[in-house]
Amino acid sequence: MVQVLRKYIRLFSILLKTSFIADLEFRVNFSLRIFTDIMWYLMQVLSFEVLFNYTPSIGGWDRYQMRVFLGVLFVVDSLYMIFVQDNVDRFADKVRKGELDFILAKPVSSQFLVSFQKIATASFGNLLIAIGFFVYAVSLIEDFNWYRVFWFLLVLPSSFIVVYTSRFFFTCLNLIFVKSESVQFLWYNCYKLGMRPDSIYFPFMKFILLTVFPMAFVASVPARMLLEPPNALLIVWSVLIGPIFLYLSHKFWNYCLRYYASASS
């Protein structure tokens, strides 16, 4: 087990180095990517700031708590952009061009290579900005209980896993359908549900966002760990949901591979 882990850590370091070298070949694009993402962060912050000029709370959270929510959203979204987005966006082309054959032939997990082959090193700048905004937002909370940071750090990996696996489920459909752009567009619209506090949705919808399609884990659940007293049931579910969805994504990946017609066929 330890040797396997070392193998994947070594592979990941190689992928990180090659990705950074490749990104530096297009330095203007490197800088523009950071700039466009910063503008997206500003639009999200300004949207809520304008709303709070007309209401004292949204979904039971005030202006300062909502800033913490946005800080969590930015951190999780930055991690998604760094490790996942470029790979899943290009997966359909790999299927059509037969490049997936080379990945399947390598002696490592094909799901790992498909998901993390290209690392968007430009987005590390966005991650630093997101962390900075998150720390700033938390520092503005009066009488903040710092012990809650432990529960937040416990839940954060599950938040990333949920975002990754939910996107990966939709990506796998490229193996079944030749053209699935509309399906991928559906995921982006579902992802937007996680960009708003889960408390604004009606109870049944909130239940769905916590269980079947857990977009509430994008930001709402980690933010609750920081802003509200610990909920034992939610903490246990947060710890379990990551491994469960990783297992399901692996099973679904193997199932969809049955429909893949390789370039050599």
Number of C-alpha atoms within 10 A of each C-alpha: 6 6 8 10 10 11 12 14 12 12 14 18 11 13 16 19 12 15 17 17 11 15 17 14 10 10 12 10 13 17 14 12 16 17 14 12 17 17 11 12 19 11 12 14 15 12 10 15 15 10 13 15 10 8 10 11 15 17 12 11 16 13 18 17 21 25 23 28 27 26 26 28 24 27 24 24 21 25 20 19 21 21 21 23 21 17 22 23 14 13 19 23 13 18 18 16 12 16 15 20 17 11 18 16 10 10 7 14 13 19 17 13 18 19 20 19 23 24 25 25 21 21 21 17 17 25 20 13 19 24 17 13 20 20 14 14 20 19 13 13 14 8 7 13 12 10 9 17 16 11 18 19 13 16 25 24 15 24 27 21 21 25 24 21 20 20 22 24 19 17 23 22 21 24 21 15 13 12 13 17 15 8 14 19 12 12 16 11 10 16 19 11 16 20 20 21 23 22 15 12 14 9 11 9 13 18 15 13 20 20 13 8 16 21 26 26 28 31 27 24 26 28 25 20 22 24 21 10 10 13 11 9 8 15 17 11 14 23 16 13 20 20 14 13 19 18 13 13 20 18 11 15 19 14 14 16 16 10 13 18 14 16 12 6 5
